[in-house]
Amino acid sequence: MEKIKIAHIITKLELGGAQKVVIYTASHLDKNRYSSILISGTRGMLDKDVTNNPDIKSYFIPELVREINPFKDIVALFKIRSLLRKEKIIMVHTHSSKAGIVGRWAARLAGIKKIIHTYHGFGFNDFQNPVVRSLFTGIERITARITKKLIFVSKANVEKASRNNIGRKEKYVIVRAGVDIKKFSNCKIDVHAKKKSLGIKPDAPVAGMVACFKGQKNILDYLRVANLVRIAIPDVKFILVGDGELREKIETGIRELNLSKHFILTGWRNDIEEIMQVFDILISTSLWEGLPCTFLEAMASAKPIVATNVDGVGDVVEDSVNGYLVSISKGYIEKLADYVIKLFKDRALAEKMGAKGSQKLKEEFDTNRMVKDMERVYEEVLG
């Protein structure tokens, strides 16, 4: 039987949750039934993970960029259309906001009708200029009309799409982003040795964040939280795993707040499961999210979470059970800092919350379950 060729399209293969989901899904679909190609922009840390992957045929399009650029966007549109025709693609599955728009319209122009999109978050948010937000929302509404299924990773994003009249509800389906739970829960390392390799003393309390350095992650407020925490906990260390366009501003912020002795910027890492063992607490100051895979990784590692209460965060973090959630409003930085200090001072509470998070991380968040759920959506679209 001839295999069904699926094109997975994403804007950039940086080290993020959406990217990991795409690569894992494309690699682990039933190989007797499906054949995967992956189309992405360039210069992402995970580019090599795709080019060296025998289960994925990859294409990189330099014009597929996150920023709005009419010339590049049109070039990317027609390059993708050409690739889809060349590869005789049956189904297109897009991810991320920019690739979600350009990729779906390229598929439509290529004559492909079986089009799916996963929302790992939205291109519009409450912090945008109202005119810009309205424009982006309108584009999503129009593009949803040519999409057979709209996949969401969280209930909150389903509700947000519904409130903004994006697509018909019968197109909606939730497929949870997954992580390799056993990889994190079974990670046994010498924590003191790992701390030493990062320049941290064995008994120093550690809080961490794993994020791409972009506006959505609101990392400058993470620095402000850290500044308040270090007053109460002088020997505290903060780890920031990631990189991106705001690195220079973040480094400047660390210097201006005199946090250089307290902060460790690791860059992108491939040993997240080991670094999670060093964390005592995971912190997130995001302005919006889909459902952060780093939260699932922290929960699998039995770490409590202190985070802003945005979008899909509430799907996995239960306030005062496996972490603390704070709404973004006046004084929220102080509240986040207070909760971090509380967990550092009450280690028994922190361990109890971490254990609750581990228990809460059920089968629905496992990578293999995610792939099976995705295959069910594909079969429904194929009819």
C-alpha positions in Angstrom: 0.0 0.0 0.0 1.3 3.4 -0.9 2.2 5.5 2.1 0.4 8.8 2.9 2.8 11.7 2.6 2.4 14.3 5.3 4.2 17.7 5.3 4.8 19.2 8.8 5.5 22.9 8.6 7.0 25.1 11.4 8.6 28.5 11.4 11.8 27.7 13.1 13.4 24.7 14.8 14.6 26.4 17.9 14.7 24.4 21.1 11.1 24.8 22.2 8.1 22.6 23.1 6.3 23.0 19.7 9.5 22.1 17.8 10.1 19.0 20.0 6.5 17.9 19.4 6.8 18.3 15.6 10.0 16.4 15.3 8.9 13.6 17.7 5.5 13.2 15.9 7.0 13.2 12.4 9.6 10.6 13.5 7.2 8.3 15.3 4.1 8.0 13.1 3.3 4.5 11.9 5.9 4.0 9.2 3.8 1.4 7.4 1.1 4.1 7.0 2.8 7.5 6.8 5.8 9.2 5.3 6.9 12.5 6.8 8.6 15.6 5.4 9.4 18.6 7.5 9.6 22.2 6.2 11.1 24.9 8.3 12.9 28.2 8.3 16.6 28.1 9.1 19.2 28.7 11.9 17.4 26.8 14.6 19.3 24.7 17.2 17.3 21.6 16.2 18.0 21.8 12.5 20.6 19.0 12.8 18.1 16.8 14.6 16.1 16.8 11.5 18.8 16.6 8.8 20.3 13.6 10.7 17.0 11.9 11.2 16.4 9.0 8.8 12.7 9.1 9.4 12.2 12.6 8.2 12.9 14.3 4.8 13.7 17.9 5.5 13.6 21.2 3.6 14.7 24.6 4.9 13.4 27.8 3.5 15.4 31.0 4.5 12.4 33.2 3.7 10.2 31.5 6.3 10.8 33.9 9.2 8.9 34.8 12.3 8.7 38.6 11.6 6.2 40.0 9.1 8.0 40.6 5.9 5.7 40.9 2.8 8.5 40.0 0.3 9.9 37.1 2.2 6.4 35.8 3.2 5.3 35.7 -0.5 8.6 34.0 -1.5 8.1 31.4 1.3 4.5 30.9 0.2 5.4 29.9 -3.3 8.5 27.9 -2.3 6.3 25.8 0.0 3.6 25.4 -2.6 6.3 24.2 -5.1 7.7 21.7 -2.5 4.2 20.3 -1.7 3.5 19.7 -5.4 7.0 18.2 -6.0 6.6 15.8 -3.1 3.0 15.0 -4.0 1.8 15.7 -0.4 -1.6 14.3 0.7 -1.9 16.1 4.0 -0.4 19.3 5.5 0.0 19.8 9.2 1.2 23.3 10.3 2.6 24.5 13.6 3.3 28.0 15.0 1.6 31.2 14.0 3.6 32.3 11.0 4.1 28.9 9.4 0.4 28.2 10.3 -0.7 31.0 8.0 1.8 30.8 5.2 1.9 27.0 5.2 -1.9 26.5 5.1 -2.3 29.0 2.2 0.5 27.4 0.3 -1.2 24.0 0.7 -4.5 25.6 -0.5 -2.7 27.0 -3.6 -1.1 23.6 -4.2 -4.6 22.1 -4.3 -4.3 20.2 -1.0 -7.6 20.0 0.9 -6.5 17.9 3.9 -5.0 20.7 6.1 -4.5 20.6 9.8 -3.1 23.2 12.2 -1.9 22.9 15.8 -2.1 26.0 18.0 0.8 25.9 20.5 -0.4 29.4 21.4 -1.7 32.3 19.3 -0.1 35.0 17.2 -2.4 37.5 18.9 -2.4 38.4 22.5 -3.8 40.9 25.0 -0.5 42.9 25.1 -0.6 43.9 21.4 -1.8 47.1 19.9 -5.6 46.6 19.4 -5.4 47.2 15.7 -2.6 44.7 15.3 -4.4 42.2 17.5 -7.6 42.6 15.4 -5.7 42.1 12.2 -4.0 38.9 13.4 -7.3 37.6 14.8 -9.0 38.3 11.5 -6.3 36.4 9.5 -6.7 33.4 11.8 -10.5 33.4 11.3 -10.1 33.4 7.5 -7.4 30.8 7.5 -9.4 28.5 9.8 -12.0 28.2 7.0 -9.5 26.3 4.8 -8.5 24.0 7.7 -10.1 20.6 8.3 -9.0 20.3 11.9 -7.8 22.8 14.5 -5.7 21.1 17.2 -5.2 22.6 20.6 -2.8 21.6 23.4 -4.8 23.2 26.2 -8.5 23.8 27.2 -7.7 27.5 27.7 -6.7 27.8 24.0 -9.9 26.1 22.9 -11.8 28.7 24.9 -9.8 31.5 23.5 -10.3 30.4 19.9 -14.1 30.0 20.6 -14.3 33.5 22.1 -12.6 35.0 19.0 -14.7 33.0 16.6 -11.8 31.1 15.1 -13.1 28.2 13.2 -16.2 26.1 13.8 -16.3 24.1 17.1 -16.7 20.8 15.2 -13.2 21.3 13.9 -11.7 21.6 17.4 -9.8 18.8 19.0 -7.3 18.6 21.9 -4.1 16.7 21.5 -1.9 17.2 24.5 1.7 18.1 23.9 3.8 15.2 25.3 7.2 14.7 26.9 9.2 11.6 27.6 8.0 11.2 31.2 10.4 8.3 32.0 13.4 10.2 30.7 12.9 12.9 33.3 11.4 10.9 36.2 14.1 8.2 35.9 17.0 10.6 35.6 19.5 9.7 38.3 22.6 11.9 38.5 25.1 13.2 41.0 23.4 16.6 41.6 26.4 18.0 43.5 28.6 17.2 40.6 26.2 18.7 38.1 26.0 21.8 40.3 29.8 22.0 40.3 29.9 21.8 36.5 27.6 24.9 36.4 29.6 26.8 39.0 27.1 26.3 41.8 27.9 25.3 45.4 26.4 22.0 46.6 24.0 23.6 49.1 23.0 26.7 47.2 19.2 27.0 46.5 18.5 27.0 42.8 15.6 28.4 40.7 15.4 28.0 37.0 13.8 28.9 33.7 14.0 27.2 30.3 12.9 29.5 27.6 13.6 31.1 24.2 14.7 34.7 24.7 11.7 36.4 23.2 9.1 38.9 24.3 6.5 36.2 25.1 8.6 34.8 27.9 8.9 38.1 29.6 12.3 37.3 31.0 13.1 40.8 32.2 10.4 40.3 34.8 12.1 37.0 35.8 15.2 39.1 36.6 13.0 41.4 38.7 11.6 38.4 40.6 15.2 37.2 41.1 16.3 40.6 42.4 13.6 40.4 45.2 14.4 36.8 46.0 18.2 37.3 46.4 17.5 39.9 49.2 15.8 37.3 51.3 18.0 34.3 50.1 21.5 35.8 49.6 23.1 32.6 48.4 20.4 31.8 45.8 21.4 31.0 42.2 19.2 31.4 39.1 19.7 29.3 36.0 18.4 30.6 32.6 18.5 28.0 29.9 18.0 29.3 26.4 19.0 32.0 23.9 17.5 34.3 21.4 16.9 37.8 20.1 16.7 39.4 23.5 19.9 38.0 24.9 21.7 41.4 24.9 18.8 43.1 26.8 18.8 40.3 29.4 22.5 40.5 29.9 22.2 44.2 30.4 19.3 43.7 32.8 21.4 41.3 34.9 24.3 43.8 35.1 22.0 46.7 36.0 20.4 44.8 38.8 23.8 43.6 40.1 22.7 40.0 39.6 25.8 38.7 37.8 26.9 36.6 40.9 23.5 35.1 41.1 22.8 34.3 37.4 24.0 31.5 35.1 23.1 31.7 31.4 23.7 28.3 30.0 22.7 28.9 26.4 20.7 26.1 24.7 21.3 22.7 26.2 20.6 19.1 25.3 20.8 17.8 28.9 17.6 19.5 30.2 16.6 16.3 32.1 19.9 16.6 34.1 19.6 20.4 34.7 16.0 19.9 36.0 17.5 17.8 38.8 19.6 20.9 39.8 16.5 23.1 40.0 14.6 23.4 43.3 11.9 25.4 41.6 10.8 26.2 38.1 9.8 29.8 37.4 7.8 31.1 34.5 6.9 34.8 33.8 5.3 34.2 30.4 2.7 36.7 29.1 1.0 34.0 27.1 1.4 30.3 26.4 -0.1 27.2 24.8 0.9 24.5 27.2 4.6 24.8 28.1 6.5 21.5 27.7 9.1 22.7 30.2 6.3 22.6 32.8 5.7 18.9 32.0 9.4 18.3 32.2 9.6 20.0 35.6 6.6 18.0 36.9 8.1 14.7 35.6 11.2 15.7 37.6 9.1 16.3 40.7 9.8 20.1 40.8 7.3 22.7 42.1 6.3 25.5 39.7 5.8 29.2 40.3 4.3 30.9 37.3 2.1 33.5 35.8 -1.4 32.2 35.3 -1.8 32.5 31.5 -3.6 30.3 29.0 -2.9 26.6 29.2 -0.7 26.9 32.4 -3.8 26.1 34.5 -4.3 22.8 32.7 -1.2 21.4 34.4 -0.5 23.6 37.4 -3.0 23.5 40.2 -2.6 26.5 42.4 -1.3 25.7 45.9 -1.1 21.9 45.0 1.9 21.4 42.7 2.9 25.1 42.5 1.6 28.6 42.7 -0.1 30.7 40.0 -0.2 34.5 39.9 -2.3 36.6 37.6 -0.6 39.4 35.7 -1.7 42.5 37.5 -0.2 45.2 39.7 2.2 43.7 42.2 2.5 40.3 40.5 6.3 40.4 40.5 6.3 40.7 44.3 3.8 37.9 44.6 5.9 35.6 42.4 9.0 36.4 44.5 7.1 35.8 47.8 6.1 32.3 46.6 9.6 31.5 45.5 11.0 32.6 48.9 8.3 30.6 50.7 9.3 27.4 48.8 13.0 28.0 49.4 12.4 28.4 53.2 10.0 25.4 53.4 11.8 22.6 51.7 9.3 20.0 52.9 6.5 22.0 51.2 8.5 22.3 48.0 9.1 18.5 47.9 5.4 17.8 48.7 4.4 20.1 45.8 6.9 18.5 43.5 5.6 15.0 44.3 2.0 16.2 43.6 3.1 17.5 40.2 4.7 14.1 39.4 1.5 12.3 40.4 -0.6 14.8 38.3 1.4 14.1 35.1 -0.7 11.4 33.7 -0.5 9.2 30.6 -2.2 11.9 28.5 1.0 13.9 28.5 3.3 11.1 27.4 4.9 11.4 23.9 3.6 8.0 22.7 0.1 8.9 23.7 0.4 12.2 21.8 1.4 10.4 18.6 -1.5 7.9 18.8 -3.9 10.8 19.4 -2.4 12.6 16.4 -2.8 9.5 14.2 -6.5 9.3 15.1 -7.0 12.9 13.9 -5.2 12.2 10.7 -7.4 9.2 10.0 -10.5 11.2 10.7 -9.4 13.9 8.2 -8.4 11.2 5.6 -12.0 9.8 6.0 
